[in-house]
C-alpha cells in the first residue's frame, strides 16, 4: 500500500491529494495555488502516484531550476521507504549541464555543438555509449545496474564508465515510473520530441506536474524567442560568401544594412526575407564550416531564420543596442500559442505554485482548457504574519529622485529599531544603490550584486545567517525566489516600490497584443509579472507554518485596486513609520 511520506497531514494537504487524484482520474488539468510551507510537493506527488496505481501511466515532474528537483528526490525516497516500495525514478538536467566533454560554447548553440562532435566522432563519451547504428554498448548495461537516480549520481556513474551522462539518464528513464526534468524537456520544441522518444513516453499515458508554474508563461516565451547580433550576422555573411551561397549572403547583407541604418530602437519585419530553402543552405554551410573546435556563426543564423519563419502577429521583431552592440530580437508575445498544444497532448497536468493568482489569467496565458482550480487558503494565523502597507512613500518613476531620501529614512528607521535579520527588496540595482548611498549607517548591510556566481550567492546566504544582518536585494533578482532560508532567520521583509518593467518596444507590443486579445493589456503585460515578483519576494520570510515575520509593502500604489487584489487579505495601512505597529503587534 502506498503511504504518505510524513506521519501526519498538514492543513490543506488532504484537499490537494483528493483534487489531484480526481483530476487525473478524469483526465483534466488542475491548477493549485497554495502557500509556501504547507507541503505542496509531497501532497501533489502522493496524490498523483495514488491515481497511477495499477496502471501503465507515467509521471513527468517539471521544474524551472535544477535545485528545485532535490525536494522531489527526497519525497520519492520517503514515499518508497515508508511504503516499502521501489517506485523507480530518474532525474534529468539539461544536456549542457550534464556534459563531460570539455567545451566552452554558449548555451544557445550547444545542441548544434553536441551534434557536430557526435557526427565527427569526436566525443568518446557518446561513442562509448552507442555504436554507429545506435545500439547500446555492453558497458552501458553495466552502468545501468549501478542504480543511480538523480543527475549528480548519473554523472558520477557515467564518468566511471566513460559514458554520456545525458544519454545514460535517458536510457535509465525508459524503465522509470517517474521522470524529473526541466520545463524545456517538454515545452521546448527543439528538445521535447527527442526527449519524449528516448524516454519512451506516450503523452496520452503521461501526467505532467509543473512546479513553480507561475514561471512557465515567461519560460515558454523565452523558448520561442531569439536574438542575434549584427556582429554574428557579419560573420554569417562571410561564411555564406566563402562557401558559395550568394543569394543567402545578399539576404543577410540586407538585414545588416537595415540594422545599421539608425541608432534608434525600432520595430522591423525580416520574416518575408527568408524561405524554407534558406535553412537548407545554412545547413550546408554549417556542415562545411564546423569542426569540433569551431562553431560557425551560421549555427546562430539557422536558429534566427527558424524563429523568423514562424513569427506572426503574436511576435515582435525589433532592433536595439545592448552594451554597445546592435542586436535583432524576435520575441514571442503569447505563450499560449505553444503551450496549448503541449497540454492537450498529455493525459493530465497539475500546475502548482504559491503565486498562481488570478488563476484565470494564468489559464489564458497558457491556453489551458479542461481545467479545474484549487485555491488552498493560507494556514498562517494572525499571530505569525503581519502585513503592512506603508502608504506615504512611492517608487513611481516621476517621483523617484524626490523619494530616495524619504525611503532611505524609512529603511534607516527599520535598521535602527529592529535588531533582527531582514531583507529589503528594491525595484532595481540603481534604485538600491541610490538609497544605500543616503544611509548614515551601513555596517549591518549585505548587498546583492548583479550576475553573481552560485558560490557568491551561497556566501551571501552564509553571511545573512549571522545575527542582525540586513540583505539589500532586488525584486526578481538572485534572492527573491527559490531561496531556502531555514529556521526563521528572517523576521522582516520590506518590498520597496512596484517593480514595473521600464518602457520598451517589446513591452508596448505586448500590451497592445493583450489589449486586443483580452481587453486588459496593461494588467497582462505589466501588473501580473510585476506582482508575481513582489509576492515571491514577500514570501522569503515565511517558509513554514511555524515561522513568524513582518512583511512591509512600501509604496502608496499598493492601495490601488489593480494591485491590491494580488495581495493577501488583512493588510494594515500605515501612514508614517511602521515601527510602532510592528512592536504593538509583537513583531518588534
N, C-alpha and C positions, 0 to 999 in steps of 0.2 A: 504493500500500500504506500502511495506517495504521501509523505508527511511535510508539513510546513516547516521551514528551516529554523524557526525560533519557537521557544517554549510557549509563547502567548501571542495573540494577535493584538496589534495596536489599533487605536481608534481609526476607523475608515478602511482598514486593510480587508476586512471581510466583504465590504461592499465592492471593493476593487476586484477581489477574486471572483465573486459571483458575476460581476459585469463582464469581466474578461472571458470567463467560461461561456456565458450566454452569447456574447457577440461572436466568438469563434465558432461555436456550435451552429449559429445561424448564418455564418459566412458574411458577417458585417464588419465594418470598420468601427473602431472605438477610439474616441479622444478622451483622455483623462487629464484633468487639471487638478493637481494635488500638491499640498505644501511640502517643502523640504523637511526631512527628518521623520517622516511617517512610514518609511519603508516601502516606497512605490515599487522599486525594482523587485524586491522579494515577493510582493503580492502579485504583481503582473506576471512574473516568471512562473511562479507556482500555479497561478490560475491557468496560464497557457499550457503548461505541462499536464495539468489535470484534464484540460479539454482535449489534449492529444492522445491520452492514454488509450492503448489498444488499437491505434490506427497507424498508418504509414505516413502520417503528416509530419513535417519537419518545421523547424523554427529558425529564423534568422533574426538575431538581435543586433540592431544597428546603433552605433554611437558616433558622435561628431568628433570625438578626440580619443586617442589611444588610451589615455589614462582613465577614461570612463569605463573601459572594459573590465577593469580589475574587480569592481563590485559584482559584475556578472559571474566571473570565475569563482569568486568567494561564495556567492549564493548557490551556484551549481554544486560546488563541493559540499556545502552544508546540506542541501537537499539530498544529494546522494548518500552522505554519511548518515543522516538521521533516518533516512528511509531504507537504508540497506540496499540501495540500488546502484547501478553503474550506467547512468544515462550519459552516453558519450557526447562530449562537446569539443569543438575546435575553435580557437580564436585566430583571426587573420587580420594583419595590418596591411597597409599599402605596400605594393611591390617594392617601391624605392626604399622604404624604411626597413624592409626585411632583407635587402640585397647584401650579399657578401662580396660581390665584385667591386673592386676598387674603382670608384668613379666620383666625379665632382659635377655632374651635369645638373642643369636646372630641372626642377620638378615638372615643368610644362613639356619638356622633351624627353623625359625619362623612358616613357613607353617605347618611343621610336629608338632610343639608345639601346634599350634591352633587346628589341627585335634585331637591331643591327649586329650586336655582338653574338646573339644566338645564331643568326644566319651565317655569320662569318666564322662560326665555330671557335669563337674567342673566349667563351665563358665555360670554364671547366666545371663549374658548379651545375650548370644546366646540362652539359653533355654527360656528366656523371649520373644525372637523374633519368634522362631519356635517351634512347637510341635515335638514329635519324628517322626511323619510322614511328617515333613517339611511343615505343614500347618501354615500359618501366624496367629499369635495370635491377639486378638482384640485390645490390646494396640498399636500394630504396626499401625493399620488403623488410630487410633487417632493421632499418631505421624506424619504420612504422611500428615495429614491435616494441619500441622504447616507451610507448605510452605517453607521449607529450600532448599537451592540451593548448597552452597559450603561446603567443608569438615568441616570447623570450625562450621558452623551453624548446620550441621548434627550431629557432636559430642555433641553439646550443647543440641539438642533435644533428642538424644539417652541417654544422661546422665539423663535428666529429666524423661524419661520413663524407665530407666534401660534396654536399648536395645543395640544390637551390631551396632555401627555406620557404619561399612563397609557394613553389610548386609542390613541395613536400607537404605543406599545410593543406593545400587543396586536395591532395590525394587522401590525407587523413580525414578531411571534411566529408568525403564521399560516404564514409561509413558513420558519420556523426548525426545524431538526432538534432543537436543544437549547434548552430554556427554563430559566432560573434564576429562582426565585421564593421567596416566603416560605411557611412552613408554612400560613398562613391561606388561601393561594390554592387549596389542595387540601382542607384539613381543616376549614375554617370554612364551614358550610352557607350562611351569608349571602353568601359571596363566591364559593365554588367553582363553582357552576352557571354563573354568568355568565362567570367566567374560562375554564372549560373550553370553553364555547360560542364565546366571542370569539377564543380562541387556536386554534380549530379542532381540538381534541384529541379523539381517540377513545380513551377509557380502556383499552379492550381491546387497543389497539396502542400503549400508552404505558407506559414504565418510570418508576418513581419512585426517586430516590436521596434519602435523608434524612440530611443531615449533622447531627452532634452529636445523634444520635437519643435520647440519654438525656433531652433536654429535651422530647421530644414528648408523653409522658403528661401532664405538668403543663400544657403549652400547650393540649392538647385539652380538658382540664378547664376552663381559663380561657375558651376559646371558647364553651363551653356553660354558663357560669355568668353571673350578672348581679347587680348591686347597684343599689339605688335609695334615695335619702334621703327622709326624711319631708318635708323642705323641698320637694323636687321633686314629691312626691305632693300636697302642698298647692297647688302651682301648677297641677298637672294637674286637681285637683278644681275649681278656679276656672274653668279652661278648659271642663271638661265642663258646668259650671253655666251659664257665659256663652253657650255655643253650643247649649244646649238638649238635653242628654243627662242627664236627672235620674237614670236608672237606673244609668248608669256612675258618676255622681257619688256616689251612695249607696254603691256598692261601694268606691270609693276612700276615702270617709269611714270606712267600717268598718275598713279596714286602718290608717288613721291613728289611729283610736281605740285599736285593739289595740296599735299600736306605742308609743303614749303612756301606756298603762295601767301600765307598770312601767319602772324604770330598769335592771332586771337583764337580762343577755343570756339569751335563751330561744328554744327552737325553736317554730315556727309552721307552719301549712299553709294557704296562701292559694289554692292551686290550685283547690279546689272553688268559690271565689267567682266565678271568671271562666268565660266561654264563648267559643267562636269568634266569635260575633256581636259581642263586645266589641271585637275587633280591627277590625271594620268601622267601628264607632262611633268608635274612636280615629283611624282613618284619615280619617274625615270631619272630625274636629276639626283634625287636622294640616293638611289642605287649606285649611280656612277660616282658620287662625291663622298659618300660616307665611309668612314673607317672606324675602327674600334676607338681611336683617339680623337676623332673629329666628327662632330655632329653639324652637318651643313645648315645654313640659315633656311634652306628650303623646307626643313622639317617644321619650323615655326610657320613658314608661309603656308604650308599644307593645312595646318590646323586653322589658320586665319581664313583661308578660302573656304574650308568646310563650314565654318560658322557663318561666313558671309552668304553662302549659298542658301542657308536655311533662314536667314534673317528676314522677317516680315514686319508688319505693323506692331508686333509685340517686341520689337528690338529698337534700340537707338544706336546709331553709328556716329562717332564724333572724334575730332582731332583736338588734342590738348598737349600741353607741355608739362613734363614732370622731371624735376631735378635737372633742368636744362636740356632735356631731350624730347623731341617731338614723338608722340605716340598716337596710335589709332585704336580706339576701343570699339568693340561691337558688344553691346550689353543687352542681355535679355532683360525684359521688364516684368514678365509674368511667369512665375514658376509653375503655375497650373497647366501651362501648355505642355509640360514634360512630365510632371509628377502624376497627372490624372491617369495617363495610360499605364504607368507603373503600378499604381494602386489597384487599378481594375484587373490587372493580370494576375494578382496574387489572391489566395483564398480569403485572407482576412488580415487586417492590420490593426495594431494597437499603438497609439501615439501618446507618450507620457511626458509631462513637464510640470513645473510649478508655476509657469507663466504662459499658459495657453488660454489667455483671456484677452478679448472676447473670442470664444471658440468659433463662432460663425465666420469671423474674419479669417481665421486660420484655415477653416474648411474651404472658403472661397479661394484663398491663395494657393492651396494645394490641389484644388479640384476634387475634393473628397466627396464622393457620393455614398449612398447606402450606409449612412453614418449614425452612430449612437454617441451620446456625450455623457460624461460623468464629471461633475464638479464636486470634489470632496472638500468639505469645509475644513478650515484650519483647526487643529487640535489645541492651538495656543489659547491660553486663558489671558484675561486682562492682567494677571499678575506677572506674566513673563515676557510681555511685549508692550512697549509704549511707543505709540505712533504720533509724531508731531509734524505739523506744517508751519514752518517759520515764514510768516507772510510779509514781512517788511523788507525783504531783500529780493533781488532778481538777478539772473544772468542774461537777461534779454540783450541781444546784440546792441541795440540802440542805447542801452543804459550801462554797458559793462564798465567803461572807464570810470564812471561815477561810483559804481558799486563795489569795485575792488577793495577799497579801504573799509567799506561797511562790512563786507563779507570777511575780510581779514580780522576785523574787530570781533565778529561773532565766533570765528574759529579760535582766535586767541582766548576768548571767554571760555570756550569748551576746554581748551588745553590747560587753562589756569585753574579751573574749578573742578575738573573731573580727572582724578589721577589714574584711572584705569586705561587699558588698551582700547584704541578706537581706530576706525578707518574713515577718512574724509575723502569722498569721491568728488572729482571735478569734471566739468564737461569736456575739457581738453588739456593737453600739456601746457599750452601757452597760458591758459586761464590759471592753472595750478601754480605756475611759476610767478605770475603777476601777484597772486595772493601771498605766496610764500615770501616774496621779496619784502612785503609790508609787515611781516610778523616780527615782533620785537624779540621773541624767544624761540629758538629753533632746535634746542638740544634734544627734545623728545621725538623729533620728526624723522621718519624714514621716507624717502621719495622714490616713487616708481619712475623708471626711465623707459623711453620707447625702445622697442626691439631688443629687449634683454634676453639672454640665453636661459635655458632651463635651470642651469646651475646658479645663475644670478637670482633667478626667481626663488629658488629654494633657500638661498642665503638670506634674502629679504624676509621670507616667512620665518626663518630661524630667528632673525633679529626681532621680528614682531612678537615672538613668543616671550620675550623678556618683559618684565613688569613695566607698565607706564608708557609704553611706546605708542606712537600715533603714525599710521601709514597714510601718506598722501598718494592717492591713486587716481586713475582716470576711468570714468564710466565707459564700459565697453573695452577696457584695457586688459592687462595681464591678471588683475586680481578681482575683477568684478563678476566672474563666473567660474564655476568648477574649481574653486579653491577650498581645500579641506582644512578648515580652521577648527581644530578639535578643542574639547574641554572648556568651551565657552570663554576662550581667552579674549574675544572681542565683546565689549559691553556696550559700545555705541557705534552706530553707523550714521554718518551725515552725507546726504546726497545733495551737493551744491548745484543748483541750476537744472535746466532741462536740456539734455544733450541732442538738440535738434541738429541734423546734418546741415552744414553750411550750403547756401545756394549753389547749384551747379546745373550744367546742361542735362546730366543724367537724372538728377532729382526732379527737375522741371518736367522732363519727358515722362517720368514715372507717375508724377502727379496728374498730368493730363491724361495718360493712359487709364489710370484707375478712376478718374473722374468720369470718363466715357463708359467704363465697364460697370462701375458700382455706384457712381454718383457721389462718392466722398473721397476724392483723390488725396486730399491733404492728410486725412486720417490714415489711409493705407500707406502712403509714401513717407510721411514724417512721424505722425504720432505713434503708430503701432511699433515700428522698430525702435524708436526712442524710449518708449515706455517699457519695452522688453528689457532693454539695458538697465533702466532705472530699477526695475523690480528685481533683476538678477543681482545688482549691486546691493540693494537694500536687504537682500536675503543672506548676505555673508555673515551676519551676526548671530543668526539663529539656525543651527544645523541639526538640532534635535528638539523634541518636545520639552526637554528639561532645561534648555538654555534660556537665558534671560538677557534682553538687550533693549536699548532705546534706539529708535530709528527716526531721524530728522530729515524731512524733505524741505530743503532750504531754498524756496523760491515762491513768490506770490502766485505764480501761474498754476501751481498745483491746486489752487482753489477752483480753477476753471473746470467746467463740467466735462469737457472733452478729455482732460487728463484725469480728473478725479475718479471717473468710472473704472480706470485701470488700477486704482489704489485699493488697499484693504479697507474694510469698514472700521469706524471708530477712531479716525484721525482727529486729534485736537489741534485747533488753530492757535498759534501763539504770535502775538504782535510784540516783538521785543525779544530779549534774552530768554531762552528756554530753560536755563539752569534751575530756576525756582520750581517749575513744573516737574522737571526731572527728579529733583530731590524730594518734592512733595509726594510724588508717586512711588518713591522707594527705589529709584534707579540711579541715585547720586552717590 
